[in-house]
Amino acid sequence: MLVKVCGLMNREDVTAAVENGADYIGFVFAESKRRITYNHAAEISAHVPDSVQKVGVFVNPSVEEVLEAVSAVKLDMIQLHGDESPEFCSLMPKPVIKAFSISDQSDLDQMKHYQVAHILADAPGADYRGGSGHTFDWSILNNSGTKVILAGGLTPGNVAEAIKETSPLGVDVSSGVETDGHKDHEKINAFIREAKGSC
Ligand SMILES: O=C(O)c1ccccc1N[C@@H]1O[C@H](COP(=O)(O)O)[C@@H](O)[C@H]1O
């Protein structure tokens, strides 16, 4: 089970994610309470081993913005969390994780048009386009036959059940490993243990 820990904002949290076994770590460059600058992301991730993929999260960026971030942070993957088209995804300089908000069965149809590395199934956004901490109806994914990265409101307490219900390729968490708006290293440890122990 692949695990991505997203919304990291300091070196200690990056280290906690990496040492506890995260496969992907995410930095939010879109509008968010977790937004950081390219330089800050580069600084706090300079020590990350090559085995851990560094993912930049964007919402409707320009190609130039992505190129600048990839170069500054040495990103391995691009997560697109907005209304980006299949054509836009094909212009990306690194493998793409394309996020979709899942409300009903019709949301699965648009995924089929995207030739990307991974599809990420998330709850509809609240204040921002992601990172709401809300779950969606996982049963919608059951008939899709698509191996997705599951996101949206996952926590150490529900991730095992989510994996059992949806058999995803991976899971992605941000809010669910925070306490009072800050990453909580015990929750990061518990989340990754639960996720990796469930398969
Ligand atoms: O984390 C954010 O603040 C964020 C902002 C804008 C777009 C995406 C964002 N994060 C992604 O949202 C999902 C779900 O997060 P949560 O676990 O429900 O808090 C996840 O894919 C994050 O990568």
Ligand as a Chemical Component Dictionary entry (heavy atoms), coordinates in Angstrom:
data_LIG
# 
_chem_comp.id                   LIG 
_chem_comp.type                 NON-POLYMER 
_chem_comp.pdbx_formal_charge   0 
_chem_comp.three_letter_code    LIG 
# 
loop_
_chem_comp_atom.comp_id 
_chem_comp_atom.atom_id 
_chem_comp_atom.alt_atom_id 
_chem_comp_atom.type_symbol 
_chem_comp_atom.charge 
_chem_comp_atom.model_Cartn_x 
_chem_comp_atom.model_Cartn_y 
_chem_comp_atom.model_Cartn_z 
_chem_comp_atom.pdbx_ordinal 
LIG O1  O1  O 0 -4.021 20.086 1.801  1  
LIG C1  C1  C 0 -4.478 21.120 1.309  2  
LIG O2  O2  O 0 -4.607 22.146 1.990  3  
LIG C2  C2  C 0 -4.876 21.148 -0.143 4  
LIG C3  C3  C 0 -5.233 22.359 -0.725 5  
LIG C4  C4  C 0 -5.587 22.433 -2.056 6  
LIG C5  C5  C 0 -5.590 21.281 -2.832 7  
LIG C6  C6  C 0 -5.234 20.057 -2.271 8  
LIG C7  C7  C 0 -4.891 19.969 -0.931 9  
LIG N1  N1  N 0 -4.556 18.764 -0.324 10 
LIG C8  C8  C 0 -4.956 17.484 -0.814 11 
LIG O3  O3  O 0 -6.316 17.233 -0.427 12 
LIG C9  C9  C 0 -6.525 15.846 -0.253 13 
LIG C10 C10 C 0 -7.312 15.509 0.989  14 
LIG O4  O4  O 0 -6.809 16.072 2.143  15 
LIG P1  P1  P 0 -7.415 15.733 3.616  16 
LIG O5  O5  O 0 -6.699 14.488 4.083  17 
LIG O6  O6  O 0 -8.881 15.535 3.475  18 
LIG O7  O7  O 0 -7.064 16.904 4.440  19 
LIG C11 C11 C 0 -5.164 15.216 -0.319 20 
LIG O8  O8  O 0 -5.029 14.667 -1.620 21 
LIG C12 C12 C 0 -4.180 16.345 -0.201 22 
LIG O9  O9  O 0 -3.074 16.034 -1.000 23 
# 
loop_
_chem_comp_bond.comp_id 
_chem_comp_bond.atom_id_1 
_chem_comp_bond.atom_id_2 
_chem_comp_bond.value_order 
_chem_comp_bond.pdbx_ordinal 
LIG O1  C1  DOUB 1  
LIG C1  O2  SING 2  
LIG C1  C2  SING 3  
LIG C2  C3  SING 4  
LIG C2  C7  DOUB 5  
LIG C3  C4  DOUB 6  
LIG C4  C5  SING 7  
LIG C5  C6  DOUB 8  
LIG C6  C7  SING 9  
LIG C7  N1  SING 10 
LIG N1  C8  SING 11 
LIG C8  O3  SING 12 
LIG C8  C12 SING 13 
LIG O3  C9  SING 14 
LIG C9  C10 SING 15 
LIG C9  C11 SING 16 
LIG C10 O4  SING 17 
LIG O4  P1  SING 18 
LIG P1  O5  DOUB 19 
LIG P1  O6  SING 20 
LIG P1  O7  SING 21 
LIG C11 O8  SING 22 
LIG C11 C12 SING 23 
LIG C12 O9  SING 24 
# 
